[in-house]
Amino acid sequence: MKHYALIAAAGLALAACSEPAEDTAAMDSAMDHGGMDHAAPAETADAAAPLPDDGVTPVVEIADAWIRPHPQGRDVTAAYFTATLSQGHADRLVEARMDGAGHIELHTHTMNDEGMMQMRQVGPQDITDAGALAFAPGGLHLMVFGMDPVAEGDAVTGTLVFERAGEVAVTFQARNTAPGGHSGH
């Protein structure tokens, strides 16, 4: 019985992170997908090590923050954004919070040895002045659990917590596709 519950939970998470289904049958198929492995968080060796203090307090700018409307009848969805440093050389995203969410996890998609797409929780994510930290469909994303459903056009306020810059307020716009019409695939 536990096996079936785990398969159902993985299917729910897969549906929230994937492209919106074209019809109910496609959504049901995605929700019943038993091949998704929702593995334990992956930690990097240096993720636990504090960032070096270069004497410059980072300033993190957030753009294109959006959240997928909930699949019908589900309380899990995914959110995305792009973070850049407008000041400083390095920082690390350590936590995300959203008004009304039970909890949020940082996730990514990877391909396993059998060629199956695998979603897994990841640890803190580094951002440097060399480029943006992008959370987008098919890659890094926030898994949002336990939130009342949002519909296209809604706005959800939240906070991204960085190791050095601290808390950064963000508003996630509920939409079916990424800003600019790009789906990330």
N, C-alpha and C positions, 0 to 999 in steps of 0.2 A: 504494500500500500504506500509506503514511504517513497518507493521508486516512482510511482505514478504522480505523487504530489510534487516531487522534484521536477519531473518532466513538465507538468503543468506550469510550475513556477518559471521554469526556463522559457517555456513558450510565451508566457506573459511578458517577460523581459525582452525577448526577441521582438515581439510585435511592437513594443514601445520604442525600440531603437532603430527599427527598419523603416523603409519608406512606407507611406500610407497605402493600405490595400485598396485596390480598385473596386472591389465589391465585397460583400459579406462572406462569400465562399473563400475568397483569397485570405481574408482576415482570419476566418476560422482555421484555415490550413496553417497559417503562420502561428496561431496560438497553440496548435496541437503539435508543432514541430518538436519531436523528441530528440533530434540529433544535436541540439544546441547544448554545449557544455558551459555552464555558468561556474567557472572555476574560482578558487579562492584568490584573494588579492595577490598581485605580483608586487614584490618589493624590490627596489633597486638598492645596491650596496651603499650608495652615497645618499639615498633619500633620507636616511635617519641623521646623517651628519649635518650640522647647522651650516648655513651658507656663510662664507667669509664676509666680514664687515669691511667694505671698501670705503667707509666714511660717507657714502652718499645714500640717503634714504630713498628707496625706490618709489616711484609714482606709477601705478598701474592704471592704464586706460582700458575700458571694456567697450567693445563695439559688437553690433549684430547679435545681441542677446535675444534668443527666442526659445520657446518651449512648444513642443508638439501638443496639439489637442489630444486629450485622452482617447484611446480606442474605446469604443462603446462598452460600458459596463466594467471598465478596468480602473484601478486606482494607481497605476504605474505609467509613467511616461518618461520622455527624455528631453533634455534641454541642452542648448548649445550657445557658444559665444566665442569671441576672439579677444585675447588679452595681449596688450603690448606694453612695453616699458617706455614711458616718455621721459623718465629720469631714473638714473641708476643703471647698474650693470647686470644684476641678477636678483631673482626672487623665486618663491616657490608657492604654488597654490596648495594649501593644506586642507581646506574644508570648504564646503558650500552649504548654504542654508537658504530655504525659501519659505515664505509665509504660508502656513497651512500644510506643509509637507511633514510626514512622519519622520522620514530621514532621506538623506541623499548620499549616493556613492559615486565616486569617480570611476568610470568604466572605459574600456576600449574593446575593439574587435580585432581578433587575430585569426590566422589560419593555423589549424593544428596539423599534426603529421599525416593525418588521413585526408586532408584537404577539406575539412569541415570548418565553417566559420564558427569561431568560439568567442563568446563575450565573457569578459572577466573584469573584476574589480581591480583597480590599480591604486598605487599609493600616491603620495604628493607628486605634483608635476612642476618641473622647473621651467622658468621663463627667463630669457636673457635678452640683452640688447641686440643680439644677432638676428632676432626674428620673433614673429608672433607665436603665441601658444593658441592653437586653434582647436576648439571642441566642435566637431562637425559630424553629420551623419556618416556612418561607416567607419568612424575612427573614435577618438576620444569623445566622451559625452558624459553628462550628468544623468544618472538614473534617479528619478524622483519617485519616491514611494509614499503611499498613504495620503495623497492629496485629493481633495474633492476635484471632480473633473473640471477642466478648463476647456473653453470652446474658442474657435478662431475669433480673434479680435479682443480677447481678454488680455489683461496685463497682470503679471505676478511679480511682486517685489521680492528681492532676495539679497543675499550677501555672499561675496566670495572672500575668503579669508586667506591672506598671504602671510608667509613667515615674517617678512620684514616690513612690508607696506601696511600690514594689518587688514582691517575690514574695508571692503570696497562695495558700496551699494550698487545694485544693478536692478533694472526692470526687464523682465523677460516678456516679450510679446508673443501671444499664442498665435501660431500660424502653421499651415500645412507644409510649407516649403521654406527653405532658407531665404533670408533677405536677398533681394536681387534675383530671385527665381531659381537659384542653383540648389540642387538637392544634395550635393556633396558626393555624388557617385559618378 
